[in-house]
Amino acid sequence: MNLFPNILTERLYLREVNITDTNRLFTILSREDVTKYYGLDALTNSSQVIDLIHFFREMYETRSGIRWGIIEKETNKLIGTCGFNAYQERNKRAEVGYEIHPDYWRKGYATEAVKALLNYGFDMLQLNRIGAIVYPENLPSQKLLEKIGFTNEGLLREYLIQGTSVHDTYAYSILRKEWVV
């Protein structure tokens, strides 16, 4: 089994999410304000978190994606997760996703984490394209992606179902040749 890659940034440490993160991850993913744009209903119990942690591990082992816990270095506290979904090695593409506890919103943590993912994706995974799927109502996420160079490619009509609601999403992408460190 390959060793899970850790990533260090100025203020963050990205590492594998594990069972010791269950309570903190539940604190984050049980919040409606966090999950309403996540494509997942708010979690209601810790067994759902454990299932999600196992799913993250399975994604990594099957090479279909990779999800890191976002740890604030100063406090050593898990503040969210980020990673790649829909990884296709053959086509050299993946989709980036992230969520952070509201106490850490608007402090640049998501931007810092996503930039680290782009570096990892383009350098280590040799991706050519990194996409992102964003709800039209999620203006902060759109601003983040556009600020770091993503292009809005258009609306995907009724692309996601969350709970019983159907949602349109925007498709964003950035290509290797567009990424400037």
C-alpha positions, -999 to 999 in steps of 0.1 A, spaced: 0 0 0 13 35 -9 20 59 19 -6 86 20 9 120 9 10 148 34 11 184 22 24 214 42 15 250 35 23 282 54 -6 277 79 -20 243 71 -11 206 73 -30 184 49 -31 147 60 -52 116 57 -85 118 76 -87 90 101 -110 76 129 -95 99 155 -111 128 135 -146 114 139 -159 139 165 -144 169 148 -155 159 114 -190 154 127 -189 189 142 -182 202 107 -204 180 85 -235 180 108 -239 217 100 -264 227 74 -245 258 65 -215 236 56 -232 208 38 -258 228 18 -233 232 -11 -214 199 -4 -238 177 -24 -245 158 8 -271 162 35 -260 172 70 -248 142 89 -269 131 119 -247 106 137 -211 96 141 -215 63 123 -221 83 91 -188 100 97 -170 67 101 -186 55 69 -174 86 52 -138 82 65 -138 46 52 -151 59 19 -122 84 17 -98 56 23 -114 34 -3 -112 63 -28 -75 65 -22 -69 28 -24 -89 24 -56 -72 55 -71 -106 72 -78 -98 102 -56 -80 115 -25 -93 134 4 -71 152 30 -80 166 64 -72 203 67 -53 209 99 -46 244 112 -9 242 122 -12 267 150 -39 248 169 -34 213 154 -72 213 148 -91 197 119 -110 226 103 -122 208 71 -114 185 43 -103 189 7 -93 167 -22 -99 153 -56 -130 134 -67 -136 117 -100 -99 112 -106 -91 97 -140 -55 88 -144 -59 79 -180 -75 113 -189 -53 132 -165 -82 150 -148 -99 153 -115 -124 175 -97 -115 195 -66 -137 197 -36 -134 213 -1 -154 224 30 -143 243 60 -159 249 94 -176 284 94 -153 296 122 -125 295 96 -144 311 67 -131 343 50 -96 338 64 -79 324 33 -77 288 45 -97 274 16 -77 293 -9 -45 281 7 -57 245 7 -69 246 -29 -37 261 -42 -18 233 -25 -41 208 -42 -35 224 -76 3 222 -70 0 185 -60 -24 177 -88 -4 192 -116 31 183 -102 26 149 -85 -4 134 -103 5 150 -136 -31 162 -142 -38 183 -172 -73 195 -161 -88 201 -126 -125 208 -125 -149 220 -98 -187 217 -96 -202 247 -77 -238 256 -69 -248 290 -85 -258 302 -50 -223 295 -36 -208 329 -45 -178 326 -21 -167 294 -37 -171 309 -72 -150 339 -61 -123 316 -47 -120 296 -78 -120 326 -101 -94 343 -80 -69 315 -84 -75 311 -121 -104 287 -127 -127 294 -157 -165 292 -154 -174 269 -183 -212 272 -179 -242 259 -163 -250 222 -159 -287 220 -156 -302 198 -128 -268 182 -124 -270 172 -87 -297 158 -64 -292 166 -27 -319 153 -5 -350 156 -25 -339 188 -44 -325 190 -79 -297 215 -83 -281 233 -112 -243 237 -109 -216 256 -126 -187 237 -141 -153 253 -135 -119 242 -146 -82 251 -147 -57 236 -171 -21 228 -163 -9 255 -188 -31 281 -170 -18 274 -135 7 299 -123 22 293 -89 
